[in-house]
Amino acid sequence: MIQPADRLSLVQEYYFSRKLKEVAQLKAEGKDIISLAIGSPDMPPSEQTIEKLCEVARRPDSHGYQPTMGTPELREAMAGFYKRWYDVDLDPKTEVLPLIGSKEGILHVTLALVNPGDAVLVPNPGYPTYTSLSKILGANVVYYNLKEDNGWQPDFDQLEEIVNIKHQTSNFKLLWVNYPNMPTGAPACMKTYERLVHFAQEHHIVVVNDNPYSFILNERPISLLQVPGAKDCCIEFNSMSKSHNMPGWRVGLCATNSTFISWILKVQSNIESGTFRGIQLAAAEAYKNDEAWHREFNINTYVRRRQYAEQIMDVLGCTYDKNQVGMFLWGRIPDSYANVEDLTERVLHEARVFITPGFIFGSNGERYIRISLCAKEEKIQNALGRIRQMCSSE
């Protein structure tokens, strides 16, 4: 009998991949399900982005293989984006690398820096792919806590204790962080960034900040690379999926020092070829979006939607921090529920609204739910009405 590789026993199918099959079945049965689960922006990119894509796609010379490390136009636009919004200087030739999204970046950085058996520090709660890809690649996953009473910021005393206790048996290589945070909505703090850089320097660990949410409901985007010395020991991902309404385009970036970039490129060049030229040049155009565009699509729209999401939390009896940023709302469920799925499954099957249980992000998310703001206002209003009706029938 042919058997799968042993590594498949270390991971499960991605939660949303599994759950969306169930939702599809409910829809096939004629049940109208409103999804407030996945963070996939439902708005279009800027008009000039689409126009540039169409323009380049019509050229007969645009359809060949592209350089793995991206076109000069895209790399220069990415470096310009970092200078314009974060005042961070990046050499477009050596310190920035286009990615097909952050998931790809997680894979390539781990392959470039982590040997099988090396340890990586992963937040709990945190993006599940930090764990799953690390396990698939043979890394030793060590969790560190994010807690509500600490504003969902890292507990540096715990991090020091973990590294000091385990350093004799574990070779720590990476520390994954994600600020502004998903799923909790905790904002990025310069004090946290400064402590992360100090931690990286002291323990010779590379800190990787996954930073796709810095523009969503956030007046002052910041970057880990703004901290002096960060580029020498840290890597930052950024993505166009959230900030530019381009999740299906699969364009992101990795920014760090030239040595790390060369290592990551060595992996990347053996796995893929460059993205379609039309997408690259259109993405370069998108990086020119003005402040008014970002304010309307990254702030104003989500402010309007967030009001209804907060009302859903209120109706469900959940508590939440109104200072959250990003395109989700994270809330703690009432003590009356034995577990979070008692609530989310009831909402799905009785109110026909799909929301995310926090346990998929780790044990520290077991008493929380997450509501996505990636739906039109009318849909979120409709979901609110259904949930209100469900709760009134108790």
C-alpha positions as CSV (number, residue, x, y, z in Angstrom):
1,M,0.0,0.0,0.0
2,I,1.3,3.5,-0.9
3,Q,1.4,5.7,2.2
4,P,1.7,9.5,2.4
5,A,4.9,11.1,3.8
6,D,5.2,11.0,7.5
7,R,5.1,14.8,7.7
8,L,1.4,14.8,6.8
9,S,0.6,13.3,10.2
10,L,2.0,16.4,11.8
11,V,-0.6,18.7,10.3
12,Q,-4.3,18.9,9.5
13,E,-6.1,20.3,6.6
14,Y,-6.4,24.1,7.1
15,Y,-9.5,24.9,9.2
16,F,-11.1,27.2,6.5
17,S,-10.4,24.6,3.8
18,R,-12.4,22.1,5.8
19,K,-15.2,24.4,7.1
20,L,-15.9,26.0,3.7
21,K,-16.8,22.6,2.4
22,E,-19.5,22.4,5.1
23,V,-20.7,25.9,4.3
24,A,-20.8,25.0,0.6
25,Q,-23.0,21.9,1.5
26,L,-25.3,24.1,3.5
27,K,-25.7,26.5,0.6
28,A,-26.3,23.5,-1.8
29,E,-29.2,22.6,0.5
30,G,-30.7,26.0,-0.1
31,K,-29.5,27.7,3.1
32,D,-28.3,31.3,2.6
33,I,-25.0,31.6,4.7
34,I,-23.4,34.9,5.4
35,S,-19.7,34.5,5.9
36,L,-18.0,36.8,8.3
37,A,-15.1,34.5,8.7
38,I,-12.3,35.0,6.2
39,G,-10.3,38.2,5.8
40,S,-10.5,38.5,2.0
41,P,-11.2,42.1,1.1
42,D,-14.3,42.4,-1.1
43,M,-13.4,45.8,-2.7
44,P,-11.4,46.3,-5.9
45,P,-7.9,47.7,-6.3
46,S,-7.5,51.3,-7.4
47,E,-8.5,52.0,-11.0
48,Q,-5.0,52.8,-12.2
49,T,-3.9,49.3,-10.9
50,I,-6.5,47.6,-13.1
51,E,-5.8,49.8,-16.1
52,K,-2.1,49.0,-15.8
53,L,-2.8,45.3,-15.7
54,C,-4.9,45.4,-18.8
55,E,-2.4,47.6,-20.6
56,V,0.5,45.2,-19.9
57,A,-1.5,42.1,-20.6
58,R,-2.3,43.4,-24.2
59,R,1.4,43.6,-25.0
60,P,2.8,40.6,-26.9
61,D,6.1,40.7,-25.1
62,S,4.6,40.6,-21.6
63,H,3.9,36.9,-21.3
64,G,7.3,35.3,-21.0
65,Y,9.1,34.1,-17.8
66,Q,10.0,36.9,-15.4
67,P,13.0,37.2,-13.1
68,T,12.4,35.3,-9.8
69,M,13.4,38.3,-7.7
70,G,10.9,40.5,-9.5
71,T,11.1,43.2,-12.1
72,P,13.2,46.3,-11.2
73,E,10.0,48.4,-11.4
74,L,8.3,46.4,-8.7
75,R,11.3,46.3,-6.4
76,E,11.8,50.0,-6.7
77,A,8.1,50.6,-6.0
78,M,8.3,48.4,-2.9
79,A,11.3,50.3,-1.6
80,G,9.6,53.5,-2.4
81,F,6.5,52.4,-0.5
82,Y,8.6,51.7,2.6
83,K,10.3,55.1,2.3
84,R,7.1,57.0,1.8
85,W,5.0,55.4,4.6
86,Y,7.6,54.2,7.1
87,D,10.6,56.3,6.3
88,V,12.7,53.1,6.0
89,D,15.5,53.0,3.4
90,L,15.7,49.8,1.4
91,D,18.0,49.1,-1.5
92,P,15.6,47.9,-4.2
93,K,18.3,45.7,-5.7
94,T,19.4,43.8,-2.6
95,E,17.1,44.5,0.4
96,V,13.6,43.7,-0.9
97,L,12.2,40.6,-2.5
98,P,8.7,40.1,-4.0
99,L,6.7,37.2,-2.6
100,I,3.5,35.4,-3.7
101,G,2.0,36.4,-0.3
102,S,3.2,35.8,3.2
103,K,2.5,32.1,3.3
104,E,5.2,31.7,0.6
105,G,7.4,33.9,2.7
106,I,7.0,31.7,5.8
107,L,8.0,28.7,3.7
108,H,11.0,30.3,2.1
109,V,12.4,32.0,5.2
110,T,12.1,28.8,7.2
111,L,13.8,26.8,4.5
112,A,16.6,29.4,4.3
113,L,17.3,29.8,8.0
114,V,16.0,26.7,9.9
115,N,17.5,23.2,10.0
116,P,15.3,20.2,10.9
117,G,15.3,20.0,14.7
118,D,16.0,23.8,15.2
119,A,13.5,25.6,17.3
120,V,11.1,28.4,16.2
121,L,9.1,30.6,18.6
122,V,5.4,30.9,17.6
123,P,2.8,33.1,19.2
124,N,-0.3,31.6,20.9
125,P,-2.7,32.8,19.6
126,G,-1.2,33.2,16.2
127,Y,-1.6,32.6,12.4
128,P,-1.8,28.8,12.1
129,T,0.6,28.6,9.2
130,Y,3.5,29.6,11.4
131,T,2.9,26.3,13.2
132,S,1.9,24.1,10.3
133,L,4.8,25.0,7.9
134,S,7.3,24.8,10.7
135,K,6.2,21.3,11.5
136,I,6.1,20.2,7.9
137,L,9.7,21.4,7.6
138,G,10.9,19.5,10.7
139,A,11.3,22.5,13.0
140,N,10.6,22.3,16.7
141,V,7.7,24.6,17.5
142,V,7.9,26.4,20.9
143,Y,4.9,28.5,21.8
144,Y,5.0,31.8,23.7
145,N,1.9,33.4,25.2
146,L,0.0,36.4,24.1
147,K,-2.6,37.3,26.8
148,E,-5.4,39.8,26.9
149,D,-4.2,41.2,30.3
150,N,-0.9,42.2,28.6
151,G,-2.6,43.8,25.6
152,W,-1.7,40.8,23.5
153,Q,1.9,41.9,23.4
154,P,4.8,39.4,23.9
155,D,5.7,38.6,27.5
156,F,9.5,39.2,27.3
157,D,10.1,37.6,30.7
158,Q,8.5,34.4,29.4
159,L,10.5,34.6,26.2
160,E,13.8,35.0,28.2
161,E,12.8,32.1,30.4
162,I,12.0,29.9,27.4
163,V,15.3,30.6,25.6
164,N,17.4,30.4,28.8
165,I,15.9,27.1,29.9
166,K,15.9,25.4,26.5
167,H,19.0,26.8,24.9
168,Q,21.1,23.7,25.9
169,T,18.7,21.4,24.1
170,S,17.2,23.7,21.4
171,N,18.9,25.8,18.8
172,F,16.5,28.8,18.5
173,K,16.5,30.3,15.0
174,L,13.3,32.3,14.4
175,L,10.8,34.3,16.4
176,W,7.5,34.8,14.6
177,V,5.6,38.0,15.4
178,N,2.6,39.7,13.7
179,Y,1.9,43.3,14.6
180,P,-0.7,44.8,14.1
181,N,-1.8,41.4,15.4
182,M,-4.1,38.9,13.8
183,P,-6.4,37.6,15.3
184,T,-6.5,39.9,18.3
185,G,-6.3,43.3,16.6
186,A,-3.6,44.4,19.0
187,P,-1.8,47.5,17.5
188,A,1.9,47.6,16.7
189,C,3.8,49.4,19.4
190,M,7.2,50.9,18.9
191,K,8.2,49.9,22.4
192,T,7.4,46.2,21.5
193,Y,9.4,46.6,18.3
194,E,12.4,48.0,20.2
195,R,12.3,45.1,22.7
196,L,12.1,42.6,19.9
197,V,15.1,44.0,18.2
198,H,17.1,43.9,21.5
199,F,15.9,40.3,22.0
200,A,17.1,39.3,18.5
201,Q,20.5,40.9,19.1
202,E,21.0,39.4,22.5
203,H,20.0,35.9,21.6
204,H,21.1,35.7,17.9
205,I,17.6,34.9,16.9
206,V,16.0,36.3,13.7
207,V,12.7,38.1,14.4
208,V,10.2,37.9,11.5
209,N,7.4,40.4,11.7
210,D,4.4,39.6,9.5
211,N,2.9,43.1,8.8
212,P,0.0,43.0,6.4
213,Y,-2.5,45.0,8.6
214,S,-0.6,48.2,9.3
215,F,-3.0,50.3,7.1
216,I,-6.3,48.9,8.2
217,L,-8.2,51.1,10.7
218,N,-4.8,52.5,11.6
219,E,-3.9,56.2,11.3
220,R,-0.1,55.8,11.8
221,P,1.4,52.7,10.1
222,I,4.7,51.7,11.6
223,S,7.3,49.1,10.7
224,L,9.7,46.9,12.8
225,L,12.5,48.1,10.4
226,Q,12.2,51.6,11.8
227,V,14.1,50.5,14.9
228,P,17.8,51.2,14.6
229,G,19.7,47.9,13.9
230,A,16.5,46.0,13.0
231,K,17.5,45.3,9.4
232,D,20.6,43.4,10.6
233,C,18.6,40.8,12.6
234,C,15.0,41.1,11.5
235,I,12.8,40.3,8.5
236,E,9.5,42.0,7.7
237,F,6.8,40.7,5.4
238,N,4.2,43.1,3.9
239,S,1.3,42.2,1.7
240,M,-0.9,44.0,-0.9
241,S,-3.7,41.6,-0.1
242,K,-5.2,43.7,2.7
243,S,-3.8,47.2,2.2
244,H,-4.5,47.4,-1.6
245,N,-7.5,45.1,-1.9
246,M,-5.5,42.5,-3.9
247,P,-5.7,39.2,-2.0
248,G,-6.1,37.1,-5.2
249,W,-3.2,38.8,-7.0
250,R,-0.7,37.2,-4.6
251,V,1.8,40.0,-4.2
252,G,3.8,40.6,-1.1
253,L,7.3,41.5,-0.1
254,C,10.1,40.5,2.2
255,A,12.4,43.3,3.5
256,T,15.6,42.8,5.3
257,N,19.4,42.9,4.9
258,S,21.1,41.9,1.6
259,T,22.6,38.7,3.1
260,F,19.2,37.3,4.3
261,I,17.7,38.3,1.0
262,S,20.4,36.3,-0.9
263,W,19.7,33.2,1.2
264,I,15.9,33.4,0.7
265,L,16.3,34.0,-3.0
266,K,18.4,30.9,-3.3
267,V,15.5,28.9,-2.0
268,Q,12.9,30.9,-4.0
269,S,14.7,30.5,-7.3
270,N,14.6,26.7,-7.0
271,I,10.9,26.6,-6.3
272,E,9.3,29.2,-8.6
273,S,9.6,31.6,-11.5
274,G,8.6,35.2,-11.4
275,T,5.0,36.3,-11.3
276,F,3.3,37.4,-14.5
277,R,4.7,40.7,-15.7
278,G,1.3,42.4,-15.8
279,I,0.7,41.7,-12.2
280,Q,4.1,43.0,-11.2
281,L,3.8,46.3,-13.1
282,A,0.2,46.8,-11.9
283,A,1.3,46.2,-8.3
284,A,4.0,48.8,-8.8
285,E,1.3,51.2,-9.9
286,A,-0.8,50.3,-6.9
287,Y,2.0,51.3,-4.6
288,K,1.4,54.9,-5.8
289,N,-2.1,55.0,-4.4
290,D,-2.5,58.3,-2.6
291,E,-3.4,59.0,1.0
292,A,-7.1,59.7,0.1
293,W,-7.4,56.2,-1.5
294,H,-6.0,54.6,1.6
295,R,-8.2,56.6,3.9
296,E,-11.4,55.6,2.1
297,F,-10.6,51.9,1.6
298,N,-8.4,51.1,4.6
299,I,-10.1,53.3,7.3
300,N,-13.5,54.8,6.4
301,T,-15.0,51.7,4.9
302,Y,-13.9,49.5,7.8
303,V,-15.1,52.1,10.4
304,R,-18.6,51.8,9.0
305,R,-18.5,48.1,9.0
306,R,-16.9,47.8,12.4
307,Q,-20.0,49.5,14.0
308,Y,-22.2,46.6,13.0
309,A,-19.6,44.0,14.0
310,E,-19.5,45.6,17.5
311,Q,-23.3,45.3,17.7
312,I,-23.0,41.6,16.9
313,M,-20.5,41.2,19.7
314,D,-22.9,43.1,22.0
315,V,-25.9,40.9,21.1
316,L,-23.8,37.8,21.7
317,G,-22.7,39.1,25.1
318,C,-19.1,39.1,24.1
319,T,-16.5,41.6,25.4
320,Y,-14.0,43.3,23.2
321,D,-11.4,46.1,23.0
322,K,-12.6,49.1,21.0
323,N,-9.0,50.1,20.2
324,Q,-8.4,47.1,18.0
325,V,-7.0,47.7,14.5
326,G,-7.1,45.5,11.4
327,M,-10.0,43.9,9.4
328,F,-11.4,41.7,12.2
329,L,-13.1,42.1,15.5
330,W,-11.9,39.8,18.3
331,G,-14.1,39.2,21.3
332,R,-14.3,37.0,24.4
333,I,-17.4,34.8,24.7
334,P,-19.7,34.8,27.7
335,D,-18.9,32.3,30.5
336,S,-22.3,30.7,30.0
337,Y,-20.9,28.8,27.0
338,A,-18.9,25.7,27.8
339,N,-16.7,26.2,24.7
340,V,-16.5,28.5,21.7
341,E,-17.9,26.1,19.2
342,D,-21.1,25.9,21.2
343,L,-21.5,29.5,20.2
344,T,-20.1,29.5,16.6
345,E,-22.0,26.4,15.6
346,R,-25.2,27.7,16.9
347,V,-24.7,31.0,15.0
348,L,-23.9,29.0,11.8
349,H,-26.8,26.6,12.0
350,E,-29.5,28.8,13.6
351,A,-28.6,32.3,12.3
352,R,-26.9,31.1,9.2
353,V,-23.8,33.3,9.8
354,F,-20.3,31.9,9.6
355,I,-17.9,33.4,12.2
356,T,-14.5,32.1,13.3
357,P,-13.8,30.2,16.6
358,G,-10.7,31.5,18.2
359,F,-9.3,28.0,19.1
360,I,-8.0,27.7,15.5
361,F,-5.3,30.3,16.4
362,G,-4.1,28.4,19.6
363,S,-5.2,27.5,23.1
364,N,-5.2,31.1,24.2
365,G,-7.9,31.8,21.7
366,E,-10.3,29.1,23.0
367,R,-12.7,31.6,24.7
368,Y,-12.8,34.0,21.8
369,I,-14.5,34.6,18.4
370,R,-13.3,36.6,15.4
371,I,-15.6,38.5,13.1
372,S,-14.4,39.6,9.6
373,L,-15.1,43.0,8.3
374,C,-14.7,41.8,4.7
375,A,-18.4,42.0,3.8
376,K,-20.6,44.8,2.5
377,E,-22.4,46.8,5.2
378,E,-25.8,45.4,4.1
379,K,-24.5,41.9,4.7
380,I,-23.1,42.6,8.1
381,Q,-26.4,44.4,9.0
382,N,-28.3,41.3,7.7
383,A,-26.1,39.1,9.9
384,L,-26.7,41.3,12.9
385,G,-30.5,41.0,12.3
386,R,-30.3,37.2,12.1
387,I,-28.2,36.9,15.2
388,R,-30.4,39.3,17.1
389,Q,-33.5,37.2,16.1
390,M,-31.6,34.0,17.2
391,C,-30.8,35.5,20.6
392,S,-34.4,36.9,21.1
393,S,-35.8,33.4,20.6
394,E,-33.9,31.9,23.6
